[in-house]
Amino acid sequence: MANVDKTVTNVNLTRETGVAVTATAFTSDTSANDTETLIITPTRRGTQLVVIINNVASDQGSLAIDCAAGDYWAGQAMTQVAIAQGTSKALVFEPAKHQDKDDDTIEVVVTPASGKKLVTNHAATWQCFQMPS
């Protein structure tokens, strides 16, 4: 199984100002069951990081979302989240639980339904933004 690593550029929201938060398509489409890892570096404090995963297809099964424990004092893996077909979920990550000490990144792994591809079958997309300080 191949895994595509994707470095994410965070969109910083500004109070009372509209900011475009464009949906970005996943690129993992080589083989069935290939995963994609979003590598996110928060630049704002605490729980201000939001990732939205969109499982666009209505008939291909659920996506699985995982986030490993980080290296800090509160390190704890996230309980796997399923995103049903034709739906989206917004996730908020606590840096103290999930950030890596070496590079301060949070890695979010997205897995397609068994035997499926993120792009071809799910037409999956993601958005990442940070709330204002």
C-alpha positions as CSV (number, residue, x, y, z in Angstrom):
1,M,0.0,0.0,0.0
2,A,1.4,3.4,-1.0
3,N,1.0,6.5,1.1
4,V,1.1,10.0,-0.3
5,D,2.4,12.7,2.0
6,K,0.9,16.2,1.5
7,T,2.2,19.3,3.2
8,V,-0.7,21.5,4.1
9,T,-0.8,25.3,3.9
10,N,-3.1,26.6,6.6
11,V,-5.6,29.3,5.8
12,N,-5.8,31.8,8.7
13,L,-9.3,33.1,9.2
14,T,-9.7,36.8,10.1
15,R,-12.5,38.1,12.3
16,E,-15.4,39.6,10.4
17,T,-13.7,39.2,7.1
18,G,-14.5,36.6,4.5
19,V,-11.6,34.3,3.6
20,A,-11.6,31.7,0.9
21,V,-11.1,28.1,2.2
22,T,-11.0,26.2,-1.0
23,A,-11.6,22.4,-1.0
24,T,-8.4,20.6,-2.2
25,A,-8.6,17.2,-3.9
26,F,-6.6,14.3,-2.5
27,T,-4.0,12.9,-4.9
28,S,-3.6,9.3,-3.7
29,D,-4.9,7.3,-6.6
30,T,-2.3,4.8,-7.6
31,S,-3.7,1.6,-6.1
32,A,-6.8,0.6,-4.2
33,N,-6.4,1.1,-0.4
34,D,-3.7,3.8,-0.8
35,T,-3.7,6.3,2.1
36,E,-2.9,10.0,2.1
37,T,-1.3,11.8,5.1
38,L,-1.9,15.5,5.6
39,I,1.1,17.0,7.2
40,I,0.0,20.1,9.1
41,T,2.1,22.7,11.0
42,P,-0.2,24.8,13.2
43,T,0.9,28.4,13.5
44,R,-1.7,29.4,16.1
45,R,-2.1,28.3,19.7
46,G,-4.2,25.5,21.1
47,T,-7.3,24.1,19.5
48,Q,-7.6,26.6,16.7
49,L,-6.8,24.2,13.9
50,V,-9.7,22.8,11.9
51,V,-9.6,20.2,9.2
52,I,-12.6,19.3,7.1
53,I,-12.6,16.0,5.2
54,N,-15.3,15.6,2.5
55,N,-16.3,12.1,1.3
56,V,-18.0,13.4,-1.8
57,A,-19.2,10.1,-3.5
58,S,-22.6,8.8,-2.3
59,D,-22.0,5.1,-3.0
60,Q,-18.4,4.1,-2.2
61,G,-18.3,3.5,1.6
62,S,-16.7,5.4,4.5
63,L,-13.3,7.0,4.9
64,A,-11.2,6.4,8.0
65,I,-9.3,9.2,9.7
66,D,-6.5,8.6,12.1
67,C,-4.1,10.9,14.0
68,A,-1.3,9.4,16.1
69,A,-0.2,10.5,19.5
70,G,2.3,13.3,19.6
71,D,5.5,13.7,21.6
72,Y,4.3,16.3,24.1
73,W,3.1,15.8,27.7
74,A,-0.5,15.1,26.6
75,G,0.4,12.8,23.7
76,Q,-2.6,10.6,22.8
77,A,-3.8,9.0,19.6
78,M,-7.2,10.1,18.3
79,T,-9.9,7.5,18.2
80,Q,-10.4,6.6,14.5
81,V,-13.2,8.7,12.9
82,A,-15.3,7.4,10.1
83,I,-16.8,9.7,7.5
84,A,-19.8,8.2,5.8
85,Q,-20.2,8.4,2.1
86,G,-21.7,11.6,0.8
87,T,-20.9,13.5,4.0
88,S,-18.2,15.7,5.6
89,K,-16.7,16.1,9.0
90,A,-14.8,18.9,10.7
91,L,-12.1,17.9,13.1
92,V,-10.3,20.0,15.7
93,F,-6.8,18.8,16.8
94,E,-5.2,19.6,20.1
95,P,-1.5,20.2,19.4
96,A,-0.4,19.0,22.9
97,K,-2.0,15.6,22.0
98,H,-0.8,15.2,18.4
99,Q,2.2,17.4,17.5
100,D,5.6,16.0,16.8
101,K,8.4,17.7,18.8
102,D,10.9,17.5,16.0
103,D,9.0,19.6,13.5
104,D,5.8,20.6,15.3
105,T,3.6,18.9,12.7
106,I,0.4,17.0,13.1
107,E,-0.1,14.1,10.7
108,V,-3.7,13.1,9.7
109,V,-4.0,9.9,7.8
110,V,-7.0,9.3,5.5
111,T,-7.8,5.8,4.3
112,P,-10.4,4.9,1.7
113,A,-13.0,2.2,2.0
114,S,-11.6,-1.3,1.4
115,G,-10.7,-1.8,-2.2
116,K,-11.3,1.9,-3.1
117,K,-9.2,4.9,-4.1
118,L,-9.5,8.4,-2.5
119,V,-9.7,10.1,-5.8
120,T,-11.4,7.8,-8.3
121,N,-14.0,6.3,-5.9
122,H,-14.5,8.8,-3.1
123,A,-13.7,12.1,-5.0
124,A,-12.5,13.1,-1.5
125,T,-11.3,16.6,-0.7
126,W,-10.0,18.5,2.4
127,Q,-9.8,22.0,3.8
128,C,-7.6,23.2,6.6
129,F,-7.9,26.5,8.4
130,Q,-7.0,28.1,11.7
131,M,-9.3,30.2,13.9
132,P,-8.3,33.8,14.7
133,S,-6.2,34.4,17.8
